[in-house]
Amino acid sequence: MKLLRYRHNDDIKVGALLDDRVLYLGSLGFETMSGIIEGGEAALDRIAAHISSARVDAAVSSIALADVTLLAPLERPSKYLAIGMNYGKHVEESNKLGVARSKHQVWFNKQTSCICGPHDDIDPGVTEKLDYEVELGFVIGKQAKCISENDARDYVFGYLVANDVSARDWQFHSSTFTMGKSFDTHGPIGPWIVTADEIPDPHALALRCYVNGELRQDSVTSCMIANVWQQIAYLSLAFTLYPGDLIATGTPEGVGIGMDPQTFLRPGDVVRCEIDRIGAIQNTVVAPSRERS
């Protein structure tokens, strides 16, 4: 299933995608995505039955996808965690920039206030070095602590496309990366959450990033150094993961800071991130807010 949040007639709702239409899930008692996630398998079973009924019953209420505005498919999660240097060729890019290799998984926080919708504008803010990073994102489905790699699959609710927009000059203000990874609007996600049952192997997905139609990143998730199950096992050793927590799994080579010459995003640029079997998000860089005020 593809589950989404959307705005229609100034109302924010949750729905399920049925071909090119959206089924409103409020009739089932679901008004938030977090409510669906916390409802677990029972909630998904009810939604699946609703979708099946809609396929044969034209009376089931739906609206054209083209008539709604897609929002970030998650409300504010308790955590947005992202792993760095998780593709081999991206590690090589980072080495050239003086970023040291680590024998451990390298994690940082993106503040959840950075999250925005799949087609929202990207505001550079004060950065002069705005960059893109296409990533597979996944959503935790149930409370996880000290989970083994073998059991990790059971804790994934679903998958989405993420752009780990980065303010490269601010990123290196501290070793945690958090400042340069958390500007407002620097966390586009979506366009929906594809439930885990539709992605039997998250390590066999092609992902790409285009800037103004030019292919910049082109890889497959099988190139991850630490796979999704290893990421969950590692993180859950340190702290509890909660339903709705968002994890970004790393970006492949081809980022702007790694180009020769380095090429950063500018107002007017259009960034499209896409992952096979999930979908695409597309965001336009606008003039910095300080210049618009």
C-alpha positions, 0 to 999 in steps of 0.5 A: 500500500501507498499511504499519504498525507494531503491537503484538500480544501484547506483540510489535512487528511491521510489517505491511501493511493488507488491508481491515480486516486486518493482514498480518504481514511478518516472513515476508518477512524484514521486521522493521522499517519502516526495513528496508522503506524501505531495501529500496526498490522490490524490497522493495515489489514483494515486499510487493505480491506478498504482498498479492496472494496474501493476497487469494486464499489464505485460508491467508496469516496475518493478524489483525484490525486491531481486535485490534492496537495501532497504533504510530508507523509509523516507528522513530526517524528520523534527522531530523524536519523541519517547515516553518513558515508554509507556508499563506497564511492561516496566515501571516496568523495568524502575522503578527497574532502578530508572527511576521515573514514570510520570503522563504525556507522556514522550517524547524525541527527536531522532536526525534525523541523527540517521536514517538508513535503515532496514538492515543497520549495527548498529555502537555502537560508544562510548557506552558500553551499547548498547540496542534494543527497538522494536517499532511501528512507524508512519508517520504524513501525514498532518500538525497537530496542536491542534488535538483532539483524535477523529480526530487524525486518519486522520493525520496518513500517515502510519506505519513502524517498528522502533528499538529505539537503545539506548546507555544506559550509554549516555542516562542518561547523561541528563534527556532528553535522547537525547544523548543516543538515537541519535547516528549515525545508532541508528535509523533503520526504515522500511522496508517500510511504510504501508499506514494507510488504511491497518492498521485500528487499530494500537492498535491490532498489535503483535510486537517482537524483537529477538537477534541472534534468541532468542526472547527478546520482545513479546507484542501487541500494545494494551498494550500501556498506551497512544495510537496513537491518544492520542500521536498525541493529546498531541504532537500537543498541544505543537507544529505543526507536519508536513508531514513526521514527524516520531513518535515512540510509545514506547517499551514493556518489555524485553530490555537488561538493564532490564534483570538479569543480564543486557545483552547488544548488542555486535559486531556480534549480529543480531537484528530482529524487526518485527510487524505483518501486517507491516514487519521486519527489521534486523540489525547487530551490527558491531565493533565500528567505532573508532576501525575500523579507 
